[in-house]
Amino acid sequence: MAQPLSRRRRQEDAPYWPGFVDAMAQLLLVITFLLSVFMIAQFLLARQISGQDSALGQLRSQIAELTELLALEKSGKAEVESQLLAMTDDLNAEKAKNAQLTAGLDAESAKGLAAGNTLSGLQSSLLAEKKLSSDAMAKVELLNQQIAAMRRQLSMLSSQLDAAEERNRNSEVQISDLGRRLNTALAEKVQELSKYRSEFFGRLRQILSQRSDILVVGDRFVFQAEVLFPKGKAELNDAGSAEMTKLADALKQLEAEIPPDIAWVLRVDGHTDSDPVQNAEFKSNWELSTARAITVVKFLVAQGVSPKHLVAAGFGEFQPLAEGDSEDVKSENRRIELKLTER
């Protein structure tokens, strides 16, 4: 029987188109990972800088409070100095009075006991004024000591602020260097996984090349659903079990070759056509596609493939390879896709 025209065209184009799409997909994957790493590095940098900014903000707030307190103390000192000047003026005036009283005392010394009592009172007043002057000087000295202590504390806080800014600059340099090294390491891992992916797909092409209903589309192997499952069912048929056994052998060999520090998985994607499910076992094409993907994964695990290297996903009818309602289009869209990718 003659093959459909679309399938003959795919077979004729297959040697060229998959390689081109594979190269483009690998380039897109590398760019995607580089962007992801860049965003992570920027997120970590933003978090650390935010913490440094918060510490600097606290230090600046303390400095502002101390500066305000220093201004208040200076204002109080000026007020005390003003009072001291006023008392000094009063003292000078009292001294002048005392001089006058002393002169009057000498003149009036002969006048008797009443003049002596007046002199005694004036001397008591003079002693009281001297005591007030001494108290004012003590207050000024205390204020000077407090201002000196505040200046020492302000100098210490300024030194702490300079040290914090220096640590912040060093942290930014370290984060930038870490980002560059992380980008380089991830790029190396992507290149290494790409090499193993190419080798793995090369083996699958050799193993599965005998069948015309198993295709290579970009970086994926595509099994038509009829190769693996009865229509509307999620149990592998005999032919499907045979093909999955070949796949399991290739995967086990790949697991032994890829270094353990490379995070990789084989993603098994189930797809259906647009026809609604016609049985009570599945309520939607999503459930059917997912059940088929899980069946393939379970079979591979039973054959000895590590579960940590397998992922099952169901896409229902929402990711078709071709548009239309013909039987050929529906058959093309009913499929299981295999893709080796990063975890």
C-alpha positions in Angstrom: 0.0 0.0 0.0 1.3 3.5 -0.9 2.4 5.6 2.1 0.6 9.0 2.7 2.3 12.0 1.0 3.0 13.8 4.4 4.8 10.7 5.8 6.9 10.2 2.7 7.9 13.9 3.0 8.9 13.5 6.6 11.0 10.4 5.8 12.7 12.3 2.9 13.4 15.3 5.1 14.3 13.4 8.2 18.1 13.2 7.6 18.4 17.1 7.5 15.6 18.7 9.6 16.1 16.8 12.9 19.7 17.8 13.1 18.9 21.4 12.5 16.1 21.4 15.1 18.3 19.5 17.6 21.1 22.2 17.3 18.6 25.0 17.7 17.0 23.3 20.7 20.3 22.8 22.4 21.2 26.4 21.8 17.9 27.5 23.3 18.4 25.2 26.3 21.9 26.7 27.0 20.5 30.3 26.8 17.6 29.4 29.0 19.9 27.9 31.7 22.3 30.8 31.5 19.4 33.3 32.0 18.0 31.2 34.9 21.4 31.2 36.6 21.8 34.9 36.0 18.4 35.6 37.7 19.4 33.4 40.7 22.7 35.2 41.1 21.0 38.5 40.8 18.4 37.4 43.4 21.1 36.3 45.9 23.1 39.5 45.2 19.9 41.6 45.9 19.3 39.8 49.2 22.8 40.3 50.5 23.0 43.9 49.4 19.6 44.5 51.0 20.9 43.1 54.3 24.0 45.3 54.1 21.8 48.4 53.3 19.7 47.6 56.3 22.8 47.5 58.6 24.1 50.7 57.1 20.7 52.3 57.6 20.7 51.4 61.3 24.2 52.8 61.8 23.2 56.0 60.0 20.1 56.2 62.2 22.2 55.9 65.4 24.6 58.6 64.1 21.7 60.9 63.3 20.3 60.4 66.9 23.7 61.0 68.5 24.2 64.1 66.3 20.8 65.4 67.4 21.7 64.7 71.1 25.0 66.5 70.6 23.2 69.5 69.2 20.9 69.6 72.3 23.9 69.3 74.6 25.6 72.1 72.8 22.5 74.2 73.1 22.4 73.4 76.9 26.1 74.3 77.2 25.5 77.7 75.5 22.6 78.4 77.9 24.8 77.5 80.9 27.6 79.7 79.6 25.1 82.5 79.1 24.0 82.0 82.8 27.6 81.9 83.8 28.4 85.2 82.1 25.3 86.7 83.7 26.5 85.5 87.2 30.0 86.7 86.4 28.6 90.2 85.7 26.7 90.0 88.9 29.8 88.9 90.8 31.8 91.8 89.3 28.9 94.2 90.4 29.0 92.6 93.8 32.8 93.1 94.0 32.3 96.7 93.1 29.7 97.0 95.8 32.1 95.3 98.2 34.8 97.7 97.4 32.4 100.6 98.0 31.2 99.0 101.2 34.8 98.4 102.3 35.5 102.0 101.7 32.4 103.0 103.6 33.3 100.6 106.4 36.6 102.3 106.8 34.9 105.7 106.9 32.1 104.5 109.2 34.2 102.2 111.4 33.9 104.6 114.2 30.1 104.7 114.1 29.8 101.6 116.2 28.1 98.3 116.4 25.4 99.0 113.8 28.0 99.6 111.0 29.8 96.3 112.0 26.6 94.4 111.6 26.1 95.9 108.1 29.7 94.8 107.1 29.0 91.2 108.3 25.9 91.0 106.2 27.7 92.3 103.1 30.4 89.7 103.6 27.8 86.9 103.8 26.3 88.1 100.5 29.7 88.1 98.9 30.3 84.5 100.0 26.9 83.3 98.6 27.7 84.9 95.2 31.0 83.1 95.1 29.3 79.8 95.8 26.9 80.3 92.9 29.8 81.0 90.6 31.6 77.8 91.7 28.4 75.7 91.1 28.1 77.2 87.6 31.7 76.3 86.7 31.1 72.7 87.9 28.1 72.4 85.5 30.1 73.7 82.6 32.9 71.2 83.3 30.4 68.3 83.4 28.9 69.4 80.1 32.4 69.5 78.5 33.0 65.9 79.7 29.7 64.7 78.2 30.5 66.4 74.9 33.9 64.8 74.8 32.4 61.3 75.4 29.8 61.9 72.6 32.6 62.9 70.2 34.5 59.6 71.1 31.3 57.6 70.5 30.6 59.4 67.2 34.2 58.6 66.0 33.7 54.9 66.9 30.4 54.7 65.0 32.0 56.4 62.0 34.8 53.8 62.0 32.2 51.0 62.2 30.3 52.5 59.3 33.5 52.6 57.2 34.2 49.0 58.1 30.7 48.0 57.1 30.9 49.8 53.8 34.3 48.0 53.1 32.7 44.6 53.9 29.8 45.4 51.6 32.2 46.2 48.7 34.1 43.0 49.3 30.8 41.0 49.4 29.8 42.5 46.0 33.1 41.4 44.5 32.7 37.9 45.9 29.1 37.6 44.6 30.2 38.8 41.2 33.0 36.2 41.1 30.7 33.5 42.4 28.2 34.3 39.6 30.8 34.0 36.9 32.1 30.7 38.3 28.5 29.3 38.5 27.8 30.4 35.0 30.9 28.7 33.7 30.2 25.5 35.7 26.6 25.3 34.4 27.7 25.9 30.9 30.2 23.0 31.2 27.4 20.7 32.6 25.0 21.6 29.8 27.7 20.9 27.1 28.5 17.6 28.8 24.9 16.5 28.9 24.4 17.6 25.3 27.2 15.2 24.4 25.6 12.3 26.2 22.2 13.2 24.7 23.6 13.1 21.2 25.2 9.7 21.9 22.0 8.3 23.4 19.8 9.5 20.5 22.4 8.0 18.1 21.9 4.6 19.8 18.1 4.9 19.7 18.2 5.7 16.0 20.2 2.5 15.4 18.0 0.4 17.7 14.6 1.8 16.4 15.4 2.7 12.9 13.6 -0.3 11.5 10.2 1.1 12.2 8.6 3.8 10.1 6.1 4.7 12.9 8.9 5.9 15.3 10.1 9.3 14.3 12.7 11.8 15.4 11.3 15.3 15.9 13.9 17.8 17.0 15.4 16.6 20.3 12.6 14.0 20.9 11.8 10.5 19.8 8.1 10.1 18.9 6.3 6.8 19.1 2.9 6.6 17.5 0.4 5.5 20.2 -0.7 2.5 18.1 2.8 1.1 18.4 2.5 0.8 22.2 -1.1 0.8 23.2 -4.5 -0.4 22.1 -6.9 2.5 21.2 -8.3 4.2 24.3 -6.2 2.0 26.7 -3.1 2.5 28.8 -1.7 -1.0 28.9 1.4 -1.8 26.8 0.8 -4.3 24.0 3.4 -6.9 23.0 5.0 -4.8 20.4 5.1 -1.8 22.8 6.8 -4.0 25.5 9.4 -5.1 23.0 10.2 -1.5 22.0 10.3 -0.3 25.6 12.7 -3.1 26.5 15.1 -1.8 23.8 14.7 1.6 25.3 15.4 0.4 28.8 18.6 -1.3 27.7 19.9 1.9 26.2 18.9 3.9 29.3 20.7 1.6 31.6 23.8 1.9 29.5 23.5 5.7 29.6 23.1 5.7 33.4 26.4 3.9 33.7 28.2 6.4 31.5 26.8 9.8 32.7 28.7 11.1 35.8 26.5 11.3 38.9 27.0 15.1 39.3 25.0 15.7 36.1 21.3 16.1 36.9 19.4 14.5 34.0 16.0 12.9 33.4 14.2 11.2 30.5 10.8 12.9 30.2 8.0 10.7 28.9 5.2 12.8 27.5 1.8 11.3 26.6 -0.4 12.9 23.9 -3.8 12.1 22.5 -5.9 13.2 19.5 -8.9 15.6 19.8 -11.6 12.8 20.0 -13.2 12.5 23.4 -12.5 9.4 25.5 -15.1 6.7 24.8 -14.8 4.5 27.9 -15.5 4.8 31.6 -11.9 4.2 32.7 -10.8 7.7 31.8 -12.8 10.9 32.2 -10.7 13.0 29.8 -7.8 12.8 27.3 -5.6 14.3 30.0 -6.1 11.3 32.2 -5.5 8.9 29.3 -2.3 10.6 28.1 -1.0 10.8 31.7 -1.8 7.1 32.4 0.1 6.1 29.2 3.1 8.1 30.2 3.1 6.5 33.7 2.7 3.1 32.2 5.9 3.6 30.2 7.8 4.9 33.2 6.7 2.0 35.4 7.8 -0.5 32.7 11.2 1.1 32.4 11.6 1.0 36.2 10.6 -2.7 36.2 13.4 -3.2 33.6 16.0 -1.7 36.0 16.0 2.0 35.0 16.5 4.3 38.1 13.2 6.1 38.9 15.1 9.3 39.7 16.0 9.6 36.0 12.4 9.3 34.8 9.5 11.9 34.5 5.9 11.2 33.3 3.7 14.0 31.9 0.3 14.0 30.2 -0.7 16.8 27.7 -4.0 15.4 26.4 -5.0 16.8 23.0 -3.5 20.3 23.6 -0.1 19.9 22.0 -0.8 18.5 18.5 1.9 17.9 16.0 -0.5 18.6 13.1 -3.8 20.5 12.8 -6.9 19.0 11.3 -9.6 16.3 11.8 -8.5 13.7 9.3 -7.6 10.2 10.5 -4.0 10.6 9.4 -3.7 13.8 11.5 -5.3 12.2 14.5 -3.0 9.2 14.2 0.0 11.5 14.1 -1.1 13.4 17.2 -1.7 10.2 19.2 1.9 9.6 20.5 4.4 9.1 23.2 7.4 11.4 23.1 10.8 10.8 24.8 13.1 13.7 25.7 16.5 13.6 27.5 16.8 16.9 29.5 18.1 18.5 32.7 16.4 17.9 36.0 
